[in-house]
């Protein structure tokens, strides 16, 4: 987590030092479900490959990296990285914009973050229930706010597709796709109890509390099988 925060801090600082920062850099969380989806979704795969930082959001990614000899890492949940970046932004004076989620969740998340991190500059926030015709206006508004960090909470792969389309016209330095993190920050959704997180069973808690996720989590055995096959291929 500390490394991830330092990387993002460096991206913002480097962009501040350039007269023309160019296209904003993206931070995208990776979990087994997203890996399986990206194998059949070229635009999502392109977004992952173009990202400045991919964070191992799911324990399956950490496990697979070790099994395949890609390095040892610790899990970096996107729902924890966003608040950590807001804490750093408050210290550095970086300007933040929140986009996505419902009107109530978006407004409460902005309020909660201001309460939690003294001095945090949330220069704007906008819920995600906008029509396509309103997007150009949103881009202008974000640019007028001179935001440094943009958090996009539209769910995957919608948020990755949004970033790929609109970041070339945005002047922010860094953009992170945060999924349902606004709901957690706002207190409208609960994370798994600490015991589940400690045992790396947060996925199981989500399944038990939301049985409707079963179809989404069929990606897990597919992911395990593909990792197993990849390991055999390089034995």
ROMAR-263049 format. One record per residue: residue number from 1; residue in one letter; x negated, y negated, z of N, C-alpha, C in turn. Coordinates in nm, 3 decimals, always signed. Example, Ala and Ser with C-alpha at 12.3 -4.5 7.8 and 13.67 -1.06 7.14 Angstrom:
REM residues 2
pos code nx ny nz cax cay caz cx cy cz
1 A -1.319 +0.569 +0.780 -1.230 +0.450 +0.780 -1.320 +0.330 +0.780
2 S -1.285 +0.225 +0.708 -1.367 +0.106 +0.714 -1.290 -0.003 +0.787
This chain:
REM residues 235
pos code nx ny nz cax cay caz cx cy cz
1 X -0.082 +0.121 +0.000 +0.000 +0.000 +0.000 -0.086 -0.126 +0.000
2 X -0.188 -0.126 +0.086 -0.276 -0.243 +0.094 -0.344 -0.268 -0.041
3 X -0.387 -0.160 -0.108 -0.450 -0.174 -0.239 -0.352 -0.231 -0.341
4 X -0.227 -0.182 -0.338 -0.126 -0.230 -0.434 -0.100 -0.378 -0.415
5 X -0.087 -0.421 -0.290 -0.063 -0.563 -0.262 -0.180 -0.648 -0.310
6 X -0.302 -0.599 -0.287 -0.421 -0.674 -0.331 -0.428 -0.683 -0.483
7 X -0.389 -0.575 -0.552 -0.389 -0.578 -0.699 -0.292 -0.684 -0.750
8 X -0.171 -0.686 -0.696 -0.071 -0.784 -0.741 -0.116 -0.925 -0.707
9 X -0.171 -0.942 -0.588 -0.224 -1.073 -0.548 -0.329 -1.119 -0.648
10 X -0.416 -1.026 -0.688 -0.520 -1.060 -0.786 -0.462 -1.098 -0.921
11 X -0.355 -1.031 -0.962 -0.291 -1.063 -1.090 -0.233 -1.204 -1.088
12 X -0.169 -1.240 -0.976 -0.112 -1.375 -0.965 -0.222 -1.479 -0.963
13 X -0.326 -1.452 -0.883 -0.436 -1.547 -0.873 -0.509 -1.565 -1.006
14 X -0.530 -1.456 -1.077 -0.598 -1.463 -1.207 -0.516 -1.544 -1.306
15 X -0.385 -1.525 -1.304 -0.298 -1.600 -1.395 -0.299 -1.748 -1.359
16 X -0.307 -1.779 -1.230 -0.314 -1.919 -1.188 -0.440 -1.987 -1.240
17 X -0.545 -1.908 -1.259 -0.672 -1.964 -1.303 -0.684 -1.982 -1.453
18 X -0.580 -1.939 -1.527 -0.583 -1.951 -1.672 -0.490 -2.062 -1.719
19 X -0.532 -2.133 -1.819 -0.445 -2.237 -1.874 -0.325 -2.175 -1.943
20 X -0.345 -2.062 -2.006 -0.235 -1.991 -2.071 -0.236 -1.848 -2.021
21 X -0.145 -1.819 -1.930 -0.146 -1.688 -1.866 -0.102 -1.577 -1.959
22 X -0.026 -1.610 -2.064 +0.021 -1.509 -2.156 +0.138 -1.430 -2.099
23 X +0.159 -1.313 -2.153 +0.272 -1.230 -2.111 +0.256 -1.188 -1.965
24 X +0.362 -1.199 -1.884 +0.354 -1.157 -1.744 +0.319 -1.009 -1.732
25 X +0.255 -0.973 -1.622 +0.218 -0.835 -1.596 +0.331 -0.767 -1.519
26 X +0.348 -0.638 -1.542 +0.459 -0.566 -1.480 +0.411 -0.463 -1.378
27 X +0.493 -0.444 -1.275 +0.471 -0.344 -1.173 +0.591 -0.250 -1.178
28 X +0.566 -0.122 -1.201 +0.675 -0.026 -1.216 +0.652 +0.094 -1.124
29 X +0.756 +0.133 -1.053 +0.751 +0.250 -0.967 +0.771 +0.376 -1.050
30 X +0.697 +0.481 -1.015 +0.706 +0.607 -1.089 +0.744 +0.719 -0.992
31 X +0.843 +0.798 -1.032 +0.883 +0.917 -0.956 +0.910 +1.028 -1.056
32 X +0.928 +1.152 -1.011 +0.950 +1.263 -1.105 +1.066 +1.241 -1.201
33 X +1.175 +1.185 -1.150 +1.291 +1.161 -1.236 +1.255 +1.069 -1.352
34 X +1.180 +0.964 -1.323 +1.143 +0.869 -1.429 +1.046 +0.930 -1.529
35 X +0.956 +1.015 -1.480 +0.863 +1.083 -1.570 +0.938 +1.172 -1.669
36 X +1.033 +1.250 -1.619 +1.111 +1.338 -1.706 +1.191 +1.257 -1.807
37 X +1.252 +1.148 -1.761 +1.331 +1.066 -1.852 +1.244 +1.002 -1.959
38 X +1.124 +0.957 -1.920 +1.036 +0.888 -2.015 +0.989 +0.980 -2.127
39 X +0.984 +1.111 -2.101 +0.938 +1.204 -2.204 +1.035 +1.210 -2.321
40 X +1.160 +1.167 -2.298 +1.260 +1.165 -2.405 +1.315 +1.025 -2.430
41 X +1.247 +0.925 -2.378 +1.293 +0.786 -2.390 +1.170 +0.702 -2.424
42 X +1.146 +0.684 -2.553 +1.021 +0.623 -2.597 +1.003 +0.482 -2.545
43 X +1.112 +0.404 -2.539 +1.100 +0.266 -2.491 +1.058 +0.263 -2.344
44 X +1.110 +0.356 -2.265 +1.070 +0.363 -2.125 +0.924 +0.406 -2.115
45 X +0.884 +0.503 -2.195 +0.744 +0.547 -2.195 +0.651 +0.431 -2.231
46 X +0.691 +0.352 -2.331 +0.610 +0.237 -2.372 +0.597 +0.137 -2.257
47 X +0.707 +0.116 -2.182 +0.704 +0.023 -2.070 +0.609 +0.071 -1.961
48 X +0.611 +0.202 -1.935 +0.521 +0.258 -1.834 +0.376 +0.241 -1.876
49 X +0.348 +0.268 -2.002 +0.210 +0.259 -2.051 +0.159 +0.115 -2.055
50 X +0.251 +0.020 -2.070 +0.211 -0.121 -2.079 +0.200 -0.189 -1.943
51 X +0.244 -0.121 -1.838 +0.245 -0.183 -1.705 +0.103 -0.210 -1.654
52 X +0.091 -0.316 -1.577 -0.038 -0.347 -1.514 -0.063 -0.255 -1.396
53 X +0.044 -0.212 -1.331 +0.031 -0.126 -1.214 +0.149 -0.030 -1.206
54 X +0.120 +0.099 -1.198 +0.221 +0.201 -1.174 +0.202 +0.249 -1.031
55 X +0.307 +0.241 -0.951 +0.294 +0.282 -0.812 +0.358 +0.420 -0.793
56 X +0.294 +0.509 -0.714 +0.347 +0.643 -0.689 +0.462 +0.636 -0.589
57 X +0.581 +0.609 -0.638 +0.698 +0.589 -0.552 +0.748 +0.720 -0.492
58 X +0.734 +0.830 -0.566 +0.783 +0.959 -0.519 +0.669 +1.050 -0.475
59 X +0.697 +1.132 -0.372 +0.593 +1.223 -0.323 +0.555 +1.324 -0.432
60 X +0.647 +1.351 -0.525 +0.614 +1.442 -0.634 +0.501 +1.392 -0.720
61 X +0.492 +1.261 -0.737 +0.384 +1.201 -0.816 +0.251 +1.218 -0.743
62 X +0.251 +1.196 -0.612 +0.131 +1.215 -0.532 +0.084 +1.360 -0.540
63 X +0.179 +1.451 -0.524 +0.149 +1.594 -0.530 +0.094 +1.634 -0.667
64 X +0.159 +1.587 -0.774 +0.117 +1.623 -0.909 -0.023 +1.569 -0.939
65 X -0.051 +1.446 -0.896 -0.183 +1.388 -0.921 -0.293 +1.473 -0.857
66 X -0.267 +1.524 -0.738 -0.367 +1.607 -0.670 -0.381 +1.743 -0.738
67 X -0.269 +1.803 -0.772 -0.271 +1.935 -0.837 -0.347 +1.929 -0.969
68 X -0.327 +1.820 -1.045 -0.387 +1.808 -1.177 -0.524 +1.742 -1.175
69 X -0.576 +1.714 -1.056 -0.709 +1.655 -1.046 -0.718 +1.512 -1.093
70 X -0.609 +1.438 -1.080 -0.606 +1.298 -1.125 -0.642 +1.201 -1.014
71 X -0.672 +1.252 -0.897 -0.711 +1.166 -0.786 -0.620 +1.184 -0.666
72 X -0.669 +1.138 -0.551 -0.591 +1.145 -0.429 -0.535 +1.006 -0.399
73 X -0.408 +1.002 -0.366 -0.342 +0.874 -0.340 -0.235 +0.894 -0.235
74 X -0.189 +0.785 -0.181 -0.077 +0.789 -0.089 +0.045 +0.728 -0.157
75 X +0.160 +0.768 -0.111 +0.283 +0.718 -0.168 +0.298 +0.569 -0.141
76 X +0.345 +0.495 -0.241 +0.370 +0.352 -0.229 +0.515 +0.327 -0.270
77 X +0.610 +0.337 -0.177 +0.751 +0.316 -0.212 +0.776 +0.174 -0.260
78 X +0.848 +0.161 -0.371 +0.880 +0.028 -0.422 +0.959 -0.053 -0.323
79 X +1.043 +0.014 -0.241 +1.124 -0.056 -0.142 +1.040 -0.113 -0.029
80 X +0.916 -0.066 -0.015 +0.825 -0.122 +0.084 +0.727 -0.221 +0.021
81 X +0.695 -0.200 -0.107 +0.601 -0.290 -0.173 +0.661 -0.429 -0.190
82 X +0.789 -0.438 -0.227 +0.849 -0.569 -0.246 +0.842 -0.656 -0.121
83 X +0.885 -0.607 -0.002 +0.870 -0.689 +0.118 +0.724 -0.724 +0.149
84 X +0.633 -0.629 +0.123 +0.491 -0.656 +0.147 +0.442 -0.769 +0.057
85 X +0.490 -0.772 -0.066 +0.452 -0.880 -0.158 +0.513 -1.013 -0.115
86 X +0.634 -1.008 -0.060 +0.695 -1.131 -0.010 +0.617 -1.185 +0.110
87 X +0.569 -1.095 +0.194 +0.486 -1.139 +0.307 +0.359 -1.206 +0.257
88 X +0.295 -1.147 +0.157 +0.174 -1.207 +0.099 +0.208 -1.340 +0.030
89 X +0.321 -1.344 -0.040 +0.362 -1.467 -0.109 +0.383 -1.580 -0.010
90 X +0.440 -1.549 +0.107 +0.461 -1.652 +0.208 +0.328 -1.711 +0.255
91 X +0.227 -1.626 +0.265 +0.095 -1.671 +0.311 +0.022 -1.750 +0.203
92 X +0.040 -1.708 +0.076 -0.034 -1.770 -0.034 +0.039 -1.888 -0.098
93 X +0.168 -1.903 -0.068 +0.245 -2.010 -0.130 +0.298 -1.975 -0.268
94 X +0.305 -1.845 -0.300 +0.359 -1.804 -0.429 +0.511 -1.822 -0.430
95 X +0.564 -1.858 -0.545 +0.708 -1.880 -0.560 +0.774 -1.753 -0.613
96 X +0.890 -1.720 -0.557 +0.957 -1.593 -0.584 +1.097 -1.616 -0.638
97 X +1.138 -1.531 -0.734 +1.275 -1.535 -0.787 +1.332 -1.394 -0.779
98 X +1.458 -1.383 -0.735 +1.526 -1.254 -0.723 +1.636 -1.243 -0.828
99 X +1.632 -1.137 -0.909 +1.733 -1.116 -1.012 +1.787 -0.974 -1.001
100 X +1.919 -0.964 -0.991 +1.980 -0.832 -0.992 +2.070 -0.806 -0.873
101 X +2.132 -0.689 -0.873 +2.225 -0.642 -0.770 +2.355 -0.723 -0.775
102 X +2.443 -0.698 -0.681 +2.572 -0.767 -0.677 +2.554 -0.908 -0.622
103 X +2.653 -0.996 -0.642 +2.641 -1.133 -0.588 +2.618 -1.134 -0.437
104 X +2.692 -1.051 -0.363 +2.678 -1.050 -0.218 +2.541 -0.998 -0.176
105 X +2.498 -0.889 -0.239 +2.368 -0.829 -0.205 +2.254 -0.923 -0.240
106 X +2.260 -0.984 -0.356 +2.155 -1.075 -0.400 +2.140 -1.192 -0.304
107 X +2.252 -1.254 -0.268 +2.247 -1.369 -0.178 +2.197 -1.330 -0.040
108 X +2.242 -1.216 +0.011 +2.200 -1.172 +0.143 +2.052 -1.133 +0.146
109 X +2.005 -1.071 +0.038 +1.864 -1.034 +0.030 +1.776 -1.158 +0.036
110 X +1.815 -1.263 -0.038 +1.737 -1.388 -0.035 +1.736 -1.447 +0.105
111 X +1.851 -1.445 +0.170 +1.861 -1.499 +0.306 +1.776 -1.418 +0.404
112 X +1.784 -1.285 +0.392 +1.710 -1.198 +0.484 +1.560 -1.216 +0.468
113 X +1.514 -1.228 +0.345 +1.370 -1.245 +0.321 +1.320 -1.378 +0.375
114 X +1.398 -1.483 +0.361 +1.359 -1.613 +0.417 +1.351 -1.606 +0.569
115 X +1.444 -1.533 +0.630 +1.443 -1.519 +0.775 +1.323 -1.438 +0.822
116 X +1.287 -1.337 +0.745 +1.182 -1.244 +0.786 +1.043 -1.302 +0.767
117 X +1.025 -1.379 +0.657 +0.891 -1.430 +0.624 +0.893 -1.582 +0.621
118 X +0.849 -1.640 +0.729 +0.849 -1.785 +0.742 +0.764 -1.849 +0.632
119 X +0.821 -1.949 +0.566 +0.749 -2.020 +0.462 +0.764 -1.960 +0.323
120 X +0.834 -1.846 +0.310 +0.851 -1.784 +0.179 +0.934 -1.876 +0.089
121 X +0.881 -1.903 -0.028 +0.949 -1.990 -0.124 +1.030 -1.905 -0.224
122 X +1.156 -1.884 -0.194 +1.245 -1.821 -0.292 +1.308 -1.936 -0.371
123 X +1.252 -1.959 -0.489 +1.290 -2.077 -0.566 +1.417 -2.056 -0.647
124 X +1.469 -1.934 -0.646 +1.594 -1.907 -0.717 +1.634 -1.762 -0.702
125 X +1.763 -1.737 -0.716 +1.810 -1.599 -0.718 +1.938 -1.591 -0.799
126 X +1.956 -1.478 -0.866 +2.069 -1.459 -0.955 +2.113 -1.313 -0.952
127 X +2.243 -1.290 -0.931 +2.293 -1.152 -0.931 +2.283 -1.093 -1.072
128 X +2.300 -0.963 -1.081 +2.280 -0.894 -1.208 +2.402 -0.882 -1.296
129 X +2.514 -0.937 -1.254 +2.638 -0.925 -1.333 +2.648 -1.040 -1.433
130 X +2.556 -1.043 -1.526 +2.554 -1.145 -1.631 +2.580 -1.081 -1.765
131 X +2.641 -1.157 -1.854 +2.660 -1.109 -1.990 +2.532 -1.130 -2.069
132 X +2.521 -1.063 -2.182 +2.403 -1.078 -2.267 +2.386 -1.222 -2.312
133 X +2.497 -1.292 -2.332 +2.491 -1.431 -2.378 +2.430 -1.524 -2.273
134 X +2.429 -1.481 -2.148 +2.377 -1.566 -2.041 +2.228 -1.547 -2.016
135 X +2.166 -1.449 -2.082 +2.028 -1.416 -2.051 +1.929 -1.526 -2.088
136 X +1.949 -1.592 -2.201 +1.857 -1.699 -2.239 +1.860 -1.812 -2.137
137 X +1.980 -1.840 -2.085 +1.992 -1.943 -1.982 +1.921 -1.901 -1.854
138 X +1.929 -1.773 -1.821 +1.860 -1.723 -1.702 +1.709 -1.737 -1.719
139 X +1.659 -1.703 -1.835 +1.515 -1.716 -1.861 +1.470 -1.861 -1.844
140 X +1.547 -1.955 -1.898 +1.513 -2.097 -1.884 +1.513 -2.138 -1.737
141 X +1.610 -2.087 -1.663 +1.621 -2.122 -1.521 +1.501 -2.069 -1.443
142 X +1.461 -1.945 -1.470 +1.344 -1.888 -1.401 +1.219 -1.969 -1.434
143 X +1.204 -2.006 -1.560 +1.088 -2.085 -1.601 +1.089 -2.223 -1.536
144 X +1.208 -2.285 -1.531 +1.218 -2.419 -1.471 +1.183 -2.415 -1.322
145 X +1.209 -2.302 -1.258 +1.176 -2.287 -1.115 +1.027 -2.268 -1.092
146 X +0.952 -2.241 -1.199 +0.808 -2.215 -1.191 +0.777 -2.099 -1.096
147 X +0.858 -1.994 -1.106 +0.837 -1.877 -1.021 +0.708 -1.806 -1.059
148 X +0.639 -1.755 -0.960 +0.517 -1.676 -0.983 +0.549 -1.527 -0.991
149 X +0.638 -1.481 -0.903 +0.674 -1.340 -0.896 +0.824 -1.324 -0.916
150 X +0.861 -1.237 -1.008 +1.001 -1.209 -1.037 +1.032 -1.065 -0.999
151 X +1.132 -1.046 -0.913 +1.177 -0.913 -0.876 +1.306 -0.884 -0.951
152 X +1.310 -0.772 -1.023 +1.426 -0.736 -1.105 +1.488 -0.609 -1.050
153 X +1.615 -0.619 -1.006 +1.685 -0.507 -0.945 +1.806 -0.468 -1.030
154 X +1.779 -0.400 -1.139 +1.886 -0.359 -1.230 +1.899 -0.208 -1.239
155 X +1.815 -0.134 -1.168 +1.814 +0.011 -1.181 +1.735 +0.052 -1.304
156 X +1.688 +0.176 -1.302 +1.606 +0.227 -1.412 +1.691 +0.316 -1.504
157 X +1.673 +0.306 -1.636 +1.568 +0.231 -1.708 +1.610 +0.089 -1.750
158 X +1.726 +0.043 -1.703 +1.775 -0.087 -1.747 +1.676 -0.198 -1.713
159 X +1.618 -0.195 -1.593 +1.527 -0.303 -1.555 +1.399 -0.300 -1.638
160 X +1.350 -0.181 -1.670 +1.231 -0.173 -1.756 +1.259 -0.225 -1.896
161 X +1.379 -0.195 -1.948 +1.416 -0.244 -2.082 +1.433 -0.396 -2.079
162 X +1.488 -0.448 -1.970 +1.505 -0.593 -1.958 +1.369 -0.662 -1.957
163 X +1.276 -0.607 -1.880 +1.143 -0.667 -1.873 +1.074 -0.664 -2.008
164 X +1.083 -0.552 -2.077 +1.018 -0.540 -2.207 +1.072 -0.644 -2.305
165 X +1.202 -0.672 -2.295 +1.264 -0.766 -2.389 +1.236 -0.912 -2.355
166 X +1.242 -0.947 -2.226 +1.242 -1.089 -2.190 +1.110 -1.142 -2.133
167 X +1.021 -1.056 -2.089 +0.897 -1.107 -2.032 +0.814 -1.192 -2.129
168 X +0.813 -1.162 -2.260 +0.735 -1.248 -2.349 +0.779 -1.393 -2.349
169 X +0.902 -1.421 -2.305 +0.951 -1.560 -2.303 +0.951 -1.619 -2.163
170 X +0.906 -1.542 -2.064 +0.901 -1.590 -1.927 +0.762 -1.641 -1.891
171 X +0.757 -1.735 -1.797 +0.629 -1.792 -1.754 +0.586 -1.741 -1.617
172 X +0.655 -1.642 -1.562 +0.612 -1.584 -1.434 +0.480 -1.511 -1.454
173 X +0.409 -1.489 -1.344 +0.282 -1.417 -1.353 +0.300 -1.266 -1.343
174 X +0.389 -1.224 -1.253 +0.408 -1.082 -1.226 +0.557 -1.053 -1.211
175 X +0.596 -0.936 -1.259 +0.735 -0.895 -1.246 +0.739 -0.750 -1.197
176 X +0.816 -0.725 -1.092 +0.829 -0.590 -1.039 +0.973 -0.542 -1.052
177 X +0.992 -0.423 -1.109 +1.123 -0.360 -1.110 +1.144 -0.293 -0.975
178 X +1.253 -0.329 -0.905 +1.268 -0.284 -0.766 +1.392 -0.198 -0.743
179 X +1.466 -0.162 -0.847 +1.579 -0.070 -0.830 +1.678 -0.118 -0.727
180 X +1.705 -0.036 -0.626 +1.803 -0.070 -0.524 +1.745 -0.135 -0.400
181 X +1.627 -0.193 -0.409 +1.560 -0.249 -0.292 +1.635 -0.367 -0.232
182 X +1.702 -0.447 -0.315 +1.779 -0.560 -0.260 +1.883 -0.510 -0.161
183 X +1.945 -0.396 -0.191 +2.047 -0.340 -0.101 +1.986 -0.305 +0.034
184 X +1.864 -0.250 +0.031 +1.796 -0.214 +0.156 +1.760 -0.340 +0.234
185 X +1.703 -0.439 +0.166 +1.663 -0.564 +0.231 +1.785 -0.635 +0.290
186 X +1.896 -0.630 +0.217 +2.018 -0.697 +0.262 +2.088 -0.623 +0.374
187 X +2.047 -0.498 +0.399 +2.111 -0.419 +0.501 +2.237 -0.350 +0.454
188 X +2.257 -0.345 +0.322 +2.375 -0.281 +0.265 +2.351 -0.134 +0.233
189 X +2.229 -0.089 +0.246 +2.194 +0.051 +0.223 +2.085 +0.089 +0.323
190 X +2.088 +0.213 +0.367 +1.991 +0.260 +0.464 +1.886 +0.348 +0.397
191 X +1.763 +0.330 +0.440 +1.658 +0.422 +0.398 +1.668 +0.547 +0.483
192 X +1.600 +0.650 +0.442 +1.600 +0.774 +0.517 +1.541 +0.750 +0.656
193 X +1.589 +0.822 +0.759 +1.529 +0.812 +0.892 +1.379 +0.843 +0.887
194 X +1.307 +0.791 +0.984 +1.161 +0.802 +0.984 +1.114 +0.947 +0.974
195 X +1.186 +1.040 +1.039 +1.141 +1.180 +1.036 +1.142 +1.235 +0.894
196 X +1.242 +1.196 +0.812 +1.245 +1.241 +0.673 +1.131 +1.178 +0.594
197 X +1.102 +1.051 +0.621 +0.994 +0.985 +0.549 +0.858 +1.041 +0.587
198 X +0.841 +1.071 +0.716 +0.715 +1.128 +0.763 +0.688 +1.264 +0.699
199 X +0.793 +1.342 +0.680 +0.780 +1.476 +0.622 +0.789 +1.474 +0.469
200 X +0.794 +1.352 +0.410 +0.805 +1.337 +0.265 +0.931 +1.405 +0.210
201 X +1.040 +1.392 +0.285 +1.167 +1.452 +0.245 +1.276 +1.347 +0.224
202 X +1.234 +1.227 +0.186 +1.331 +1.120 +0.164 +1.427 +1.158 +0.051
203 X +1.377 +1.232 -0.049 +1.462 +1.276 -0.159 +1.573 +1.368 -0.109
204 X +1.542 +1.451 -0.009 +1.642 +1.543 +0.046 +1.748 +1.466 +0.123
205 X +1.706 +1.365 +0.198 +1.802 +1.282 +0.272 +1.900 +1.215 +0.176
206 X +1.846 +1.162 +0.065 +1.933 +1.097 -0.033 +2.034 +1.194 -0.092
207 X +1.988 +1.316 -0.117 +2.077 +1.417 -0.174 +2.186 +1.456 -0.074
208 X +2.148 +1.472 +0.053 +2.246 +1.511 +0.155 +2.347 +1.400 +0.180
209 X +2.301 +1.275 +0.175 +2.392 +1.163 +0.201 +2.471 +1.122 +0.078
210 X +2.419 +1.157 -0.042 +2.488 +1.128 -0.168 +2.484 +1.252 -0.257
211 X +2.573 +1.349 -0.233 +2.572 +1.473 -0.313 +2.587 +1.449 -0.463
212 X +2.642 +1.333 -0.500 +2.658 +1.303 -0.643 +2.524 +1.287 -0.714
213 X +2.415 +1.276 -0.638 +2.282 +1.262 -0.697 +2.228 +1.395 -0.750
214 X +2.303 +1.503 -0.731 +2.252 +1.635 -0.768 +2.215 +1.643 -0.915
215 X +2.295 +1.580 -1.001 +2.264 +1.584 -1.145 +2.134 +1.512 -1.175
216 X +2.112 +1.398 -1.108 +1.987 +1.324 -1.128 +1.868 +1.404 -1.079
217 X +1.887 +1.476 -0.968 +1.773 +1.544 -0.909 +1.744 +1.680 -0.971
218 X +1.819 +1.713 -1.076 +1.779 +1.831 -1.153 +1.646 +1.807 -1.223
219 X +1.604 +1.680 -1.227 +1.472 +1.648 -1.285 +1.359 +1.705 -1.200
220 X +1.382 +1.727 -1.072 +1.275 +1.773 -0.984 +1.220 +1.911 -1.022
221 X +1.306 +2.014 -1.040 +1.250 +2.143 -1.082 +1.186 +2.136 -1.221
222 X +1.239 +2.052 -1.309 +1.178 +2.035 -1.442 +1.038 +1.978 -1.427
223 X +1.025 +1.881 -1.340 +0.896 +1.817 -1.317 +0.796 +1.918 -1.260
224 X +0.839 +1.996 -1.161 +0.751 +2.096 -1.100 +0.704 +2.197 -1.205
225 X +0.796 +2.240 -1.290 +0.762 +2.337 -1.394 +0.660 +2.279 -1.492
226 X +0.679 +2.155 -1.532 +0.589 +2.094 -1.629 +0.450 +2.071 -1.568
227 X +0.445 +2.036 -1.440 +0.316 +2.022 -1.373 +0.245 +2.157 -1.368
228 X +0.321 +2.261 -1.335 +0.267 +2.396 -1.329 +0.210 +2.438 -1.464
229 X +0.285 +2.412 -1.571 +0.238 +2.447 -1.707 +0.114 +2.370 -1.746
230 X +0.111 +2.241 -1.707 -0.005 +2.158 -1.739 -0.129 +2.208 -1.665
231 X -0.110 +2.252 -1.541 -0.221 +2.305 -1.464 -0.275 +2.433 -1.528
232 X -0.186 +2.521 -1.572 -0.228 +2.644 -1.637 -0.302 +2.617 -1.767
233 X -0.255 +2.513 -1.837 -0.315 +2.480 -1.967 -0.461 +2.435 -1.952
234 X -0.494 +2.377 -1.837 -0.631 +2.327 -1.815 -0.709 +2.413 -1.718
235 X -0.659 +2.532 -1.687 -0.728 +2.620 -1.593 -0.865 +2.662 -1.649
